[in-house]
Amino acid sequence: MKFEPDSFSLEETTIWSFPDRGNWATHSGQYRGNWSPYVPRNLILRYSNPGDWILDQFVGSGTTLVEAKLLGRNAIGIDINPAALNLSKHNIDFHYDTEVKTYLRKGDARDLSFLKDESIQLICTHPPYANIIRYSDNIPQDMSQLGYDNFIENMEIVAKESFRVLRKNSICAYMIGDIRQKGLVKPLGMDSLQIFLKAGFLLKEIIIKEQHNCRSSEYWAGRGKAFLMLAHEYIFVLLKA
């Protein structure tokens, strides 16, 4: 098993594109909707230091935690879905010569009460895009079951909890994309950003990430006369001053 990408350098602009899904450590693109490990690798290296505590409250398949372990950061991963937690547990179960702690916990991104105020040095997460991909069938608290308006309302709670647990002068970074309903764009990215700004964060960077290997591309191919396929996502880098 190799533990780092064949070639890597920190991104230097606000346009990111990673056609290669990443095949080092336990990374794979099999978990639908997971983000490329190049994203958390860039964020972790740029906005944290070895030994820092990183939080991913939508941990999914554990991509952030794998990168945190490889880069010498402590990490906490939370998910409401036991299936995701089982996959994350499998993915972080490898030996690597770093003295770090990695925890997984079944929980809700809207309730981080088990974490103390200002106990996290970096939030690095990838929430669902409302109910575009439903990650469970029978978990009422799963935010991927929520329609657009309800999702936005619940993200207000996520933003407030994120602000509470993050240390001052630290970064909250998350990736999210817009969605299309009935042929019209719903600006999930910018709507969610306004919620985090309202919670007290300051906007440090807006990064545009090009989408690759989207499973819906074949379905929408040839239908572009009606509208353009969404091929970008946002990575918002927010500062708690």
C-alpha positions, 0 to 999 in steps of 0.5 A, a space after each residue: 500500500 502506498 501512503 501518498 499520491 504519486 505527485 502532489 503540490 499545494 493548490 495556489 489558485 481558487 480553481 481546483 480540478 482533480 480528474 484523478 480520484 486518488 488511489 493511495 492508502 485506502 482511498 477509492 471512489 466507490 462511496 457515492 458522493 465522497 470527495 477527492 482526497 486531494 481536497 482535504 489534503 490541501 485544506 489540512 496542509 494549508 490550514 492546520 499543523 501537526 498534532 491539531 484536532 480536525 473535525 469532520 461531522 459528515 464523515 461518510 467513508 472517512 476520506 478526511 480522517 484517512 488524510 488526517 492520519 497520514 498527515 499527523 493530525 488528530 481527528 474526529 469523525 461523526 456520522 448519523 449513518 452506521 453504515 458510513 461509520 462501518 466503512 470509515 472504520 475499515 478505511 482508517 484501519 491501517 498502520 502508519 507511523 504517526 502518533 495521532 488519535 482518530 475517533 469515530 462517533 455515531 452522532 448528529 452534526 447539529 448536536 456536538 455537545 460532547 465537544 467543548 467550546 473552542 476545542 477544534 483547530 480545523 473543520 474539514 467537511 463535505 455535507 450532503 447536497 440536501 436530498 440529491 443523494 439519500 444516504 439512508 432509508 430509515 434514519 429520520 435524523 439523516 439530513 440527506 433526507 431533507 428537502 431544500 428549504 428544510 435542509 437550509 434551516 437545519 444547516 443553521 444549527 450545523 453552522 452555530 455548532 461549528 462556530 462554537 467548537 472551533 477555536 478562534 483564528 481557525 478555519 472551517 472549510 466545507 465543500 458543497 454544490 448547487 442543485 437543479 430542480 425542475 430545470 431551475 438552479 437552486 443556489 445551495 452553495 451561496 444559500 449555505 454560505 450566508 448561513 455560516 456568515 450569519 453564524 459569525 464566520 468571516 469569508 476567507 476564500 471561495 474555491 471553485 472545484 471542477 466536478 469529474 466522474 459524476 454518475 449523472 453525467 451520462 443521464 444528462 448528456 445530450 439534454 444540454 439544449 434545455 440547460 447546462 450541466 452543473 460541473 462545479 462545486 464550491 469550497 468555502 474557507 471560513 475564518 473564526 476570528 
